[in-house]
Amino acid sequence: MFILGNTSSLSANSLSGLADSLSVHFSTFAFIVLIVFLTVLTARIVDKILVTQVRMMNKKMNIDQTSYSIIRHSSVAVVYLFGLFVIVSNIPFLEKMSVALLAGAGFAGIVVGLAAQSTLGNIISGISLAVFRPFRVGDRVNVMNEYGKIIDITLRHTVVRTWDNRRLIIPNSIIGDEAIINWSIQDPTVRWLVDVGISYDSDIDLARNIMLEEARKHVNIMTYVELRKYDPAIPKEEVIQVMVTELGDYAVNMRMYFWCADRKFCFLTACDLRESIKKRFDAEGVEIPFPYRTIVYKNEMASNARMSNNNQCKDPSSVIMQEH
């Protein structure tokens, strides 16, 4: 009876301990889920507030989108880090684990540092891009043999929307070391060109006047007054220029320079000009030449050569006899 009593008592204690353990683990799990939920919710609220406030402020003043993008992503990252800190500091076994990790921070720091070298490099490069601003959100750039618009700069990477609507995602440590053509920084105006060839028989002055007239009519090409707002010292003759650049094998090559207010207008403007210039050239008799080839068949060449040789080798005496 004594043994049975002790056994039943131990079983009751074990069940009670198991229930307490399950209760503790369930409470811990529920706490983690709650903190994760609140962290994600808070991060989204902070992100939405920043987006809304910046949109409202942007209507009244010019907000720098690059700095805003870095601040926005940094704020969200801080919220997630705070949530992680709350979880670690309020769960005993995680707290002990963090203390143990800190105790072995020498070796662990080296391992983590090597593993996170690329990530940390991108973050540092992202902060550097925000401070020195070689490009900003909204700038049009040529980078890594691609042309596009900067649409986002995060702590880790920069997103470029290319001309054909692809998304080029470049780590900040890489784009920070690249040579970049920035079409928008300081002065967004762009000088563009169109090449046209005319025949040697065509009138150069007439062709030049046609090209100038078509350029002056186009809505995207800047006038002298518009250009002076960006560069007061610009000569008037450099607004639109047409020059003979080469006397080619079959064409007189002419090049027209013009200015557009932004890089995004240049390609379509050049396409419009080529079409309108071609139509005017056709209407006014200015010829645009094209290369051509004369094909001689080998059999014909051999036959002509034999006929020529026969005529040259004919006996003069026979000719004389025929004449007599």
C-alpha positions as CSV (number, residue, x, y, z in Angstrom):
1,M,0.0,0.0,0.0
2,F,2.9,2.4,0.8
3,I,4.6,1.6,-2.5
4,L,1.3,2.2,-4.4
5,G,0.8,5.4,-2.6
6,N,4.2,6.7,-3.4
7,T,3.8,5.6,-7.1
8,S,0.5,7.4,-7.4
9,S,2.0,10.5,-5.7
10,L,5.0,10.5,-8.2
11,S,2.6,10.1,-11.1
12,A,0.5,13.0,-10.0
13,N,3.7,15.2,-9.5
14,S,4.9,14.2,-13.0
15,L,1.7,15.1,-14.6
16,S,1.6,18.3,-12.7
17,G,5.1,19.1,-13.8
18,L,4.4,18.3,-17.4
19,A,1.3,20.5,-17.3
20,D,3.3,23.3,-15.8
21,S,6.0,22.8,-18.5
22,L,3.5,22.8,-21.3
23,S,1.9,25.9,-19.8
24,V,5.2,27.7,-19.7
25,H,6.1,26.7,-23.3
26,F,2.7,27.6,-24.6
27,S,2.9,31.0,-22.9
28,T,6.4,31.5,-24.4
29,F,5.2,30.5,-27.8
30,A,2.1,32.8,-27.5
31,F,4.4,35.7,-26.4
32,I,6.7,35.2,-29.4
33,V,3.7,35.1,-31.8
34,L,2.3,38.2,-30.2
35,I,5.5,40.2,-30.4
36,V,6.1,39.1,-34.0
37,F,2.6,40.1,-35.0
38,L,2.9,43.5,-33.2
39,T,6.4,44.1,-34.8
40,V,5.1,43.4,-38.3
41,L,2.0,45.5,-37.7
42,T,4.1,48.4,-36.3
43,A,6.6,48.2,-39.1
44,R,3.8,48.5,-41.7
45,I,2.1,51.3,-39.8
46,V,5.5,53.2,-39.6
47,D,6.1,52.6,-43.3
48,K,2.6,53.8,-44.3
49,I,2.9,56.9,-42.1
50,L,6.2,57.9,-43.6
51,V,4.9,57.4,-47.2
52,T,1.7,59.4,-46.4
53,Q,3.5,62.2,-44.6
54,V,6.2,62.6,-47.4
55,R,3.5,62.7,-50.1
56,M,1.7,65.5,-48.2
57,M,5.0,67.4,-47.6
58,N,6.1,66.9,-51.2
59,K,3.1,68.9,-52.4
60,K,4.4,71.9,-50.4
61,M,8.2,71.5,-50.7
62,N,10.7,69.5,-52.7
63,I,11.6,66.4,-50.5
64,D,14.8,64.6,-51.4
65,Q,13.6,61.2,-52.4
66,T,16.9,59.5,-51.8
67,S,17.2,60.6,-48.2
68,Y,13.6,59.7,-47.7
69,S,14.1,56.2,-49.1
70,I,17.0,55.5,-46.8
71,I,15.2,56.9,-43.7
72,R,12.1,54.9,-44.5
73,H,14.0,51.6,-44.8
74,S,16.1,52.4,-41.8
75,S,13.0,53.1,-39.7
76,V,11.4,49.8,-40.6
77,A,14.7,48.0,-39.8
78,V,14.8,49.6,-36.4
79,V,11.3,48.4,-35.6
80,Y,12.2,44.8,-36.5
81,L,15.4,45.0,-34.5
82,F,13.5,46.3,-31.5
83,G,11.0,43.5,-31.8
84,L,13.8,41.0,-31.8
85,F,15.4,42.6,-28.8
86,V,12.0,42.4,-26.8
87,I,11.7,38.7,-27.7
88,V,15.3,37.8,-26.6
89,S,15.2,39.9,-23.4
90,N,11.9,38.4,-22.1
91,I,12.6,34.7,-22.8
92,P,15.0,33.1,-20.3
93,F,16.6,30.4,-22.5
94,L,17.1,32.9,-25.3
95,E,18.6,35.4,-22.9
96,K,21.0,32.7,-21.6
97,M,21.9,31.8,-25.2
98,S,22.6,35.4,-26.0
99,V,24.9,35.7,-23.0
100,A,26.7,32.5,-24.1
101,L,27.1,33.9,-27.5
102,L,28.5,37.2,-26.1
103,A,30.9,35.2,-24.0
104,G,32.3,33.6,-27.1
105,A,32.1,36.8,-29.1
106,G,35.8,36.6,-30.1
107,F,35.5,33.6,-32.4
108,A,31.8,34.1,-33.2
109,G,32.4,37.7,-34.2
110,I,35.0,36.6,-36.7
111,V,32.7,33.9,-38.2
112,V,29.7,36.3,-38.3
113,G,31.8,39.1,-39.7
114,L,33.1,36.9,-42.5
115,A,29.6,35.6,-43.3
116,A,28.0,39.0,-43.2
117,Q,30.8,40.9,-45.0
118,S,28.8,41.3,-48.2
119,T,25.7,42.4,-46.4
120,L,27.5,44.9,-44.2
121,G,29.4,46.2,-47.2
122,N,26.1,46.9,-49.0
123,I,24.6,48.6,-45.9
124,I,27.7,50.8,-45.5
125,S,27.6,51.6,-49.3
126,G,23.9,52.4,-49.0
127,I,24.6,54.9,-46.2
128,S,27.4,56.4,-48.3
129,L,25.1,56.8,-51.3
130,A,22.6,58.6,-49.1
131,V,25.3,61.0,-47.8
132,F,27.2,61.8,-51.0
133,R,24.3,61.3,-53.4
134,P,26.0,60.5,-56.8
135,F,22.5,59.7,-57.9
136,R,19.1,60.2,-56.5
137,V,15.7,58.5,-56.7
138,G,14.2,59.7,-60.1
139,D,17.6,60.3,-61.8
140,R,18.1,58.8,-65.2
141,V,21.4,57.0,-65.5
142,N,23.6,54.7,-67.6
143,V,25.0,51.9,-65.4
144,M,26.4,48.5,-66.2
145,N,25.6,49.0,-69.9
146,E,22.0,49.7,-69.2
147,Y,19.9,52.9,-69.3
148,G,17.1,53.5,-66.9
149,K,15.6,55.5,-64.0
150,I,16.5,55.1,-60.3
151,I,13.2,54.1,-58.6
152,D,14.4,53.0,-55.2
153,I,17.5,53.0,-53.0
154,T,17.5,50.7,-50.0
155,L,20.1,49.9,-47.4
156,R,21.2,46.8,-49.4
157,H,20.5,47.5,-53.1
158,T,19.5,50.1,-55.7
159,V,16.6,49.4,-58.1
160,V,16.9,50.7,-61.7
161,R,13.9,50.6,-64.1
162,T,15.3,50.1,-67.5
163,W,13.9,51.6,-70.7
164,D,12.1,48.3,-71.5
165,N,10.5,48.2,-68.0
166,R,12.8,45.6,-66.5
167,R,14.0,46.0,-62.9
168,L,17.8,46.0,-62.5
169,I,18.6,45.3,-58.8
170,I,22.2,46.2,-58.1
171,P,23.9,45.7,-54.7
172,N,25.1,49.0,-53.3
173,S,28.6,47.8,-52.9
174,I,28.8,47.2,-56.7
175,I,27.0,50.3,-57.9
176,G,29.1,52.4,-55.5
177,D,32.2,51.2,-57.5
178,E,30.7,51.6,-60.9
179,A,31.3,54.5,-63.3
180,I,27.8,56.0,-63.8
181,I,26.5,58.5,-66.4
182,N,23.9,60.6,-64.6
183,W,21.7,62.5,-67.1
184,S,19.8,64.3,-64.4
185,I,22.2,65.6,-61.7
186,Q,22.6,69.4,-61.6
187,D,21.6,70.1,-65.2
188,P,18.9,67.8,-66.7
189,T,19.2,69.2,-70.3
190,V,20.8,66.9,-72.9
191,R,22.5,67.6,-76.2
192,W,21.5,64.9,-78.7
193,L,22.3,64.3,-82.4
194,V,20.9,62.9,-85.6
195,D,23.0,61.8,-88.5
196,V,21.8,62.1,-92.1
197,G,23.6,61.3,-95.4
198,I,22.9,63.1,-98.7
199,S,24.2,62.3,-102.2
200,Y,27.1,64.3,-103.7
201,D,24.7,65.8,-106.3
202,S,22.4,67.2,-103.6
203,D,22.5,70.8,-102.4
204,I,24.1,70.9,-98.9
205,D,22.6,74.3,-98.0
206,L,19.1,73.2,-98.9
207,A,19.5,70.0,-96.8
208,R,20.9,72.0,-93.9
209,N,17.9,74.5,-94.0
210,I,15.4,71.6,-94.1
211,M,17.0,69.9,-91.1
212,L,17.0,73.2,-89.1
213,E,13.4,74.0,-90.0
214,E,12.2,70.5,-88.9
215,A,14.1,70.8,-85.7
216,R,12.7,74.2,-84.8
217,K,9.2,72.9,-85.3
218,H,9.5,70.0,-82.9
219,V,7.9,70.6,-79.5
220,N,10.6,68.7,-77.5
221,I,13.6,70.7,-78.8
222,M,14.6,73.6,-76.6
223,T,14.8,77.2,-77.8
224,Y,17.6,79.7,-77.0
225,V,15.4,81.3,-74.3
226,E,14.7,78.0,-72.6
227,L,18.4,77.0,-72.7
228,R,19.6,80.3,-71.1
229,K,17.7,79.4,-67.9
230,Y,20.2,76.6,-67.4
231,D,23.3,78.1,-69.0
232,P,23.2,81.9,-69.5
233,A,26.5,81.8,-71.3
234,I,25.5,79.4,-74.1
235,P,26.1,80.8,-77.6
236,K,23.0,81.2,-79.8
237,E,24.5,79.3,-82.7
238,E,24.9,76.1,-80.5
239,V,21.1,75.7,-79.9
240,I,20.7,73.8,-83.1
241,Q,23.7,73.0,-85.3
242,V,24.0,71.2,-88.6
243,M,27.5,70.3,-89.8
244,V,29.1,68.2,-92.5
245,T,31.0,65.6,-90.6
246,E,32.3,63.3,-93.4
247,L,32.7,63.0,-97.1
248,G,32.0,59.2,-97.3
249,D,32.3,56.7,-100.1
250,Y,28.9,57.3,-101.4
251,A,27.4,60.1,-99.2
252,V,28.0,63.5,-97.7
253,N,27.3,62.8,-94.0
254,M,25.7,65.6,-92.1
255,R,25.1,65.7,-88.3
256,M,22.5,67.8,-86.4
257,Y,22.9,68.7,-82.7
258,F,19.9,69.8,-80.6
259,W,18.9,70.2,-77.0
260,C,16.2,68.4,-75.0
261,A,14.9,69.3,-71.5
262,D,15.4,65.7,-70.3
263,R,17.0,62.5,-71.4
264,K,13.7,60.8,-71.6
265,F,12.7,62.9,-74.6
266,C,15.8,62.4,-76.7
267,F,15.2,59.0,-78.4
268,L,11.6,59.6,-79.6
269,T,12.6,63.2,-80.7
270,A,15.4,61.8,-82.8
271,C,13.0,59.3,-84.4
272,D,10.5,62.0,-85.2
273,L,13.2,64.1,-86.8
274,R,14.5,61.3,-89.0
275,E,11.0,60.7,-90.3
276,S,10.1,64.4,-91.0
277,I,13.5,65.1,-92.6
278,K,13.1,62.1,-94.9
279,K,9.7,63.3,-96.0
280,R,11.0,66.9,-96.7
281,F,14.0,65.5,-98.6
282,D,11.7,63.5,-100.8
283,A,9.4,66.5,-101.4
284,E,12.3,68.9,-102.3
285,G,14.5,66.6,-104.3
286,V,17.3,66.0,-101.8
287,E,18.6,62.4,-102.4
288,I,19.5,60.1,-99.5
289,P,22.0,57.6,-101.2
290,F,22.5,54.0,-100.4
291,P,25.3,51.7,-101.3
292,Y,24.9,49.4,-104.3
293,R,26.9,46.6,-105.9
294,T,27.5,45.5,-109.5
295,I,27.5,41.7,-109.8
296,V,29.5,40.2,-112.7
297,Y,29.1,36.5,-113.3
298,K,32.3,34.5,-113.8
299,N,31.0,32.7,-116.9
300,E,30.3,36.0,-118.7
301,M,33.7,37.3,-117.8
302,A,35.4,34.2,-119.3
303,S,33.3,34.4,-122.5
304,N,34.1,38.1,-123.0
305,A,37.8,37.5,-122.4
306,R,37.8,34.7,-125.1
307,M,36.0,36.9,-127.6
308,S,38.5,39.7,-127.0
309,N,41.4,37.4,-127.4
310,N,40.0,36.0,-130.7
311,N,39.7,39.5,-132.1
312,Q,43.2,40.5,-131.1
313,C,44.8,37.3,-132.5
314,K,43.1,37.3,-135.9
315,D,45.6,36.9,-138.8
316,P,46.3,40.2,-140.5
317,S,47.0,38.5,-143.9
318,S,43.6,36.9,-143.9
319,V,42.1,40.3,-143.3
320,I,44.0,41.7,-146.3
321,M,43.0,38.7,-148.4
322,Q,39.4,39.4,-147.6
323,E,39.7,43.0,-148.4
324,H,41.2,42.1,-151.8
